Amino acid sequence: MPIRNLVLVLGDQLSPAISSLSKSDRKKDRVLMVEVMEEATYVKHHKKKIAFIFSAMRHFAKALRRAGWKVDYVTLDAPGNTGSFSGEAERSVNTHRPQSIVVSAPSEWRVREVVDGWAERFGIGVNILEDDRFICSSAEFAAWAEGRKQLRMEYFYREMRRKTGLLMDGDKPVGGQWNFDGDNRKPAKADLFMPQPKRTKPDKITTEVLQLVADRFGDHFGDLEPFWFAVTAEQAEKVLDHFIEDALPSFGDYQDAMLLGERFLYHSLISLYINAGLLDPLMVCQRVKREYLDGNAPLNAVEGFIRQVIGWREYVRGIYWLKMPNYVDENFLGAARPLPDFYWTGETEMACLKAAITQTREESYAHHIQRLMITGNFALLIGADPKLVHEWYLAVYADAYEWVELPNTLGMSQFADGGLLGSKPYAASGNYINKMSDYCKGCRYDVKKKTGAGACPFNSLYWDFLARNESKLRGNPRMAQSYRTWNRMTDEKKTEYLSSADRFLVTLE
């Protein structure tokens, strides 16, 4: 029997209120959801990431059926699975002969490009709807960006605060200032109470997915088990409840801190649920705001959290759609070094990198400072090819989709866009890591030793990075003090730093 619309729901669109479903009729339309090899392997995604998405998709399809939708769900090993979105859409079109295909706009450029070609390929209408889970549409962001010399997140964030009314007192920010980031940089101590994350026990559906991933993706990066991610909206809500009750009050103070043996500290661990559609970002922010209004969490924690969601998350999506498809090839600093093998194994004597990468391998998670100032900072200092760095981050983290990961990596972390996104390269010596963590205490390298045998490699690599990129970075006002310090050094001292860096870089080859 012919249907009116074929409604394609993608693996990061697991929201019952998403535009493709809210504008469809469960009596006249049919939902299509597919697990395809193309999506699981365009980079070799972490095993846990694949398991999370497939299990969440299967649970969402089950929930849609319970709600009265007719759902065609194609598992990865289903007979005839073509392995691609286009192939599965074509099979479904040939079977059901719909009048049109309806889909909420894909979040990634390569998928949008594929869907854009379906009308011509299939000879039917394709209705691509705005993904209204985001506060700022791509068109709205482009209008905000037009004519601006600098696209700084802080000013965009203020517009999102005004638009949503979050933490606003009329047209003024609650507390008299927009940003409390200066209060959120405390190093943590091991004697603090550390809440543990909410862990979800795998059910029958998840257990079947885990077996599938073990069988089909055994050569992919990362540990598959123990697997404890939430895979339904209800489970994700419990993770959010747990964060709000146990961790939010201290989130602000310690959001930049790092501790050996404490992988999660006061972080929420909900970005993967928001990005997949299991949690609504605005609802999450409203819940967090309520904690401030009720006196349960301080303003610096609540504002810092909300800024990450309605500020940074929305901002990087805007940058992505404004600058793609060429953005992925940006390489302002001309960096070309391959990533060291230990990014995949964690086998390095640098304690900070070992901790961050081992955690990434085991959990498919690291918090933003571990990503920016440990793995990202090191890749920047050694001159790693930013496209390879991007592909690594996209593969290894459960919350990574290209729209959110690419600007964070290429722009924020690797400065490959030349300052479009960040006002300076996030380059740092070992001193920053020592200040914000306890990683250096047990490291075989001495963070206080600047050069020579046993010196922390970050120290010489920092100055080598500045010297190597001086022609491109000297004019950056936020780098002026660093270059003044470099220029005051004797030639002998400069040579010592550069030679130390060279000797270390040889070991990476």
Order of alpha helices (4+ residues) and beta strands (2+ residues): beta-alpha-beta-alpha-alpha-beta-alpha-beta-alpha-alpha-beta-alpha-alpha-beta-beta-alpha-alpha-alpha-alpha-alpha-alpha-alpha-alpha-alpha-alpha-alpha-alpha-alpha-alpha-alpha-alpha-alpha
